[in-house]
Amino acid sequence: MTSAKPRDPAPEPVDPDVGADVPVSGLWDGQGPVFAVVAAGGVLGTVARYGASVLWPTASGHFPWTTFLVNVVGCALIGVLLAVVAELRPYTHRLVRPFLGTGVLGGFTTFSTYAMDVRGLIVAERYAVAGAYLFGTMAAAVLTVWGSASLARYALRERFAKVAEGER
């Protein structure tokens, strides 16, 4: 009977925004700066979203175009950001993605307001509008992230290639 040699346990995953080379010994080491930039970015994104809702309010029982457009625009920007950061990873600061992606754009896009808008439409017995908004927002969000990331990679392919050449 042969005894199987126990495998070494898999290493703990490392947050790409922290990196294995960043010592984690205190609040401002490791995740501390990430927490701070997410919070700061979240304030900016939330204020921008609130500003949009003040500038273009939606009447009760009507299709919430402002929230829909905020989410679609935010998803487009997230797609572009993630494509650029992924392609230029070694050259971007580790706090760019958490600040812009999680913070600013996470605060700007609003799926909690989206859920409350769907509820409001159902309460107002606008079932067809609620359904169109519910499924339309999800479809638009997914397609917009995918489309904007693809377009960004295509539009910047030559730039990404030059950056990659410079690595050699």
C-alpha positions in Angstrom: 0.0 0.0 0.0 1.5 3.3 -1.1 0.8 6.3 0.9 0.0 9.4 -1.1 2.2 12.3 -0.2 0.2 15.1 1.2 0.1 18.2 -1.0 1.1 21.5 0.2 -2.0 23.6 0.9 -2.7 26.2 -1.7 -1.4 29.6 -0.7 -3.8 32.2 0.5 -5.1 34.4 -2.4 -3.6 37.8 -2.5 -5.7 40.9 -3.2 -4.3 42.3 -6.4 -4.6 45.8 -5.0 -2.4 45.0 -2.1 0.1 42.6 -3.7 2.4 40.1 -1.9 5.2 42.7 -1.7 3.2 45.1 0.5 3.8 44.4 4.2 0.7 44.2 6.3 1.5 45.3 9.8 -0.8 48.2 10.6 -3.9 50.1 9.5 -2.2 52.0 6.7 -0.2 49.0 5.5 -2.0 46.5 3.3 -5.7 47.2 3.1 -5.7 50.6 5.0 -5.0 52.7 1.9 -7.4 50.7 -0.2 -10.1 51.3 2.4 -9.4 55.0 2.4 -9.5 55.4 -1.4 -12.7 53.4 -1.7 -14.3 55.6 0.9 -13.1 58.8 -0.8 -14.1 57.6 -4.2 -17.5 56.4 -2.9 -18.2 59.9 -1.7 -17.5 61.4 -5.1 -19.5 58.8 -7.0 -22.5 59.1 -4.6 -22.5 62.9 -4.8 -22.5 62.7 -8.6 -25.4 60.2 -8.7 -27.4 62.3 -6.3 -26.7 65.4 -8.4 -28.0 63.5 -11.5 -31.2 62.6 -9.6 -31.7 66.2 -8.5 -31.1 67.6 -12.0 -33.3 65.0 -13.7 -35.9 63.7 -11.2 -38.3 60.9 -12.1 -42.0 61.3 -11.4 -43.5 58.5 -9.3 -44.9 55.6 -11.4 -42.8 56.5 -14.5 -39.8 54.7 -16.0 -36.8 55.9 -13.9 -34.6 57.0 -16.8 -32.1 58.9 -14.6 -31.2 55.8 -12.5 -31.2 53.6 -15.7 -28.8 56.0 -17.5 -26.6 56.5 -14.4 -26.2 52.7 -14.2 -25.6 52.2 -17.9 -23.0 55.1 -18.0 -21.4 53.7 -14.8 -21.2 50.2 -16.3 -19.6 51.6 -19.5 -17.0 53.4 -17.5 -16.3 50.3 -15.4 -15.8 48.2 -18.5 -13.3 50.7 -19.9 -11.5 51.1 -16.6 -11.2 47.3 -16.0 -9.9 46.8 -19.6 -7.3 49.5 -19.3 -6.2 48.5 -15.8 -6.0 44.8 -16.8 -3.9 45.5 -19.8 -1.6 48.0 -18.1 -1.5 46.3 -14.7 2.2 46.6 -14.0 2.1 50.3 -14.8 -1.0 51.4 -12.9 -0.9 52.3 -9.2 -2.4 49.7 -7.0 -5.0 52.1 -5.7 -6.4 53.2 -9.2 -8.9 50.3 -9.5 -10.2 50.5 -5.9 -10.6 54.3 -6.1 -12.2 54.6 -9.5 -13.9 51.2 -9.8 -15.1 50.3 -6.4 -15.2 53.8 -5.0 -16.2 56.4 -7.6 -18.1 54.1 -10.0 -19.4 51.8 -7.3 -20.9 54.9 -5.6 -22.1 56.3 -8.9 -24.0 53.2 -10.0 -26.9 52.4 -7.8 -28.5 49.0 -7.7 -30.2 49.8 -4.4 -32.1 52.7 -5.9 -32.8 50.4 -8.9 -34.4 47.9 -6.6 -36.5 50.6 -4.8 -37.6 51.9 -8.2 -38.8 48.5 -9.3 -40.6 48.2 -6.0 -42.2 51.6 -6.5 -43.4 50.7 -10.0 -44.9 47.5 -8.6 -46.7 49.3 -5.8 -48.0 51.8 -8.4 -49.3 48.7 -10.3 -47.1 49.5 -13.3 -46.1 45.9 -13.8 -45.0 46.1 -17.4 -42.8 49.1 -16.8 -41.4 47.4 -13.6 -40.6 44.2 -15.6 -39.0 46.2 -18.5 -37.0 48.2 -16.0 -36.0 45.1 -13.9 -34.8 43.0 -16.9 -33.7 45.9 -19.1 -31.4 47.3 -16.5 -29.7 44.0 -15.9 -29.3 43.3 -19.6 -28.1 46.8 -20.4 -25.6 46.6 -17.5 -24.0 43.3 -18.5 -23.9 44.2 -22.2 -22.5 47.6 -21.5 -19.7 46.4 -19.4 -18.8 43.7 -21.9 -19.2 46.0 -24.9 -17.2 48.9 -23.4 -14.4 46.6 -22.2 -14.2 45.1 -25.7 -14.3 48.4 -27.4 -11.6 49.8 -25.1 -9.3 46.8 -25.7 -9.9 47.2 -29.5 -9.4 50.9 -29.6 -6.2 50.8 -27.4 -4.8 47.5 -28.9 -1.9 49.3 -30.5 -1.1 51.3 -27.4 -1.2 48.1 -25.3 1.1 46.4 -27.8 3.6 49.2 -27.6 3.6 49.0 -23.8 4.1 45.2 -24.0 7.0 45.7 -26.4 8.6 48.0 -24.0 8.7 45.2 -21.4 11.0 43.1 -23.5 
